[in-house]
């Protein structure tokens, strides 16, 4: 303990002969450590800033998202018409649906188990092809659709749409509605649940 006090006293005391602090050798460790420490702090701050900008950029690109789906249950009345689109003539069920729509109109949609839920062909895909249509209340419910030729349903009802909606939807898109529609008749089979 006494040796530490003596060392500290000698480092911080003034030279008796000329009133200047005694010369100390600059250690290589302290000399090199300072720039590296400053550089490390700058690096960490830049990395944090870039991460925040990248995260905001990705979030800003998402216009609307959908998670889960609802199959159509036609009732024979106009009550099953959604945004002017008539429902399919039979019950359809969907196991799962997930979709992301970007601000530029790109849609990435994965559907699982879109199959007939009644009739003699129950449990089949009825050899259907489907496309997606997004509606936004703030643009008068214009139909923003993927390729109208659609994509064929797999035997188990699975499908994927990776396309551009035309025309591109507005930003923001208020009260979004996503319909999965028949490429043949244009009727809707399922709807996405907004999240």
Secondary structure, DSSP 8 states (H G I E B T S, - for coil): -HHHHHHHHHHHSB-TTTSSB------HHHHHHHHHHHHHHHHHHHHHHHHHHHHHHHHHHEEEEEEEEEE----SSGGG-BTTB-B-SS-EE-SEEEEEEETTSEEEEEEE--EE-SSTTTTS-TT-EEEEEEE-GGGTS--EES-TT-EE--TTS-EEEEEE-BS---SS--S-EEEEEETTT--EEEEEEE-
